[in-house]
Amino acid sequence: MANCFCGSNISFEACCQVFINGIQNASTAETLMRSRYSAYAIGNADYLVATTRASTRNLHKKEDILEWSKSNHWMKLEVINSTETTVKFIAYYIDYWGKAQIHEELSTFIFENGKWFYVDGEY
């Protein structure tokens, strides 16, 4: 089995898939961010919408998320820094035209009702 998309040294099935399939909730903001990256890699827009804070969900259309997810080939995730509520990361991907791209973001998360949610990000 290949290692998880999020960059851990364990399989996707033993890592992010348990969060994406709703078997477990992410225990930290970084764990949620990593599972969201994996969701982009497999094109699971439902998970991405569900793990976005309800008050900001309307800013992220499911169709747009799915299109961006599927039009790119996700290569690698690098976590630069994380705190309790923020994660700075770089996502490497190949875009629709075959060009290598880098997405650098400082994401903010919130813990509500026993779950972590993505709030927003600075690019």
N, C-alpha and C positions, 0 to 999 in steps of 0.2 A: 504494500500500500504506500502511496505517496504521502509525503508530509502535508499538513494542512496548508491551505492558501495563505493563512495569516502569518506564516513564518515560524510556527512552532515546530519542534522536532518530533511531533506525534501525528498520527493520521487524522485526516479530516473527520472521519467517523468518531474518533475518540476526543476530538477537540471541538471545533465550531459547529459541527452538525448537531450536537446535542442542544445547543442554544437555538439554532435556526429551526429545528424541528419542535421546539417548545418542551423538550424533556427537562431542561434545566434553565434557570435564569442566570444571566451573567452576574458574577459576584463583584465586579469592579467596572469602572468606566473603561479601562483599557481592554478588559475582556470583551465588553460590548463592542468597542470599536473594532477589535480584531474580528469578531464574528460578523460585523457589518461589512468589513472588507471581503470576507469569505462569501457573504451573500451577494455582493457585487460580482465576485468571480463566477458564481454559479447562476446568476440572474434571478435571484429570489427577491423581487421587489416587495412582495407581501411582508417579508420580515423587516425590510428596510423601513417601510411605512409604519409597521407596528412598533418598531423600536425608536421612532421619532416622537418627541414629546407632543402630546395632543394639541397644545396651544400653538405649535409651529408646523404641525402636519400639513396644513393647507398650503404652505409655501413649497411643498415638495410633491409634485404630481406623480402618481404611480407610473403612468405611461412614460414620463420623461426619465424617471429613475430606471425603468426597464430598458428603455432605448439606449441610455448611456452605458448601462451595465453590459448589455449584449453587443454593442458596437465596438467595444474595446476588449483587448486580450490582456487580462491582469497578470502581471509578471511577478511582482514582489512587493511586500510591505515592509517598511522600516519604521519602527517606533523610535522617535528621537528622544522624547521626554514624556512622562506622564505624572500627573498629580491625582489627587482624589477625584477631581471633577473635570480635568482637562487632559487631552492627549494630543501631542504634536507628532505628526507622522508624515512620511513620504510614501506615496503609492506610485509604483512604476508600471506603466502599461503601454501597449502598442495600440494606436488608434485605428480607426476605420480605414485610413489610407496607408497603414503599415509604418507609420512614423512613431518612434519612441517618444513617450511623453512622461512628465513627472507632475504629480499633483501633491503639493505640499499644503498641509492644513493644520491649524490649531483648533481642535474640536472641543466644544463644551458639552458636558453631560450633567444630568440631574437624577438623583435617586428619589423616586416617588412611588408610594404605595407598594414598597417592597421590590421595585424593579428599577434598573438603570434605563435612561432614555437619552438619545441624542437631542441636543437643543439647537445648536448651530455651529458654524465653523468660519474661521477667518482664513482666507486663501493667500 
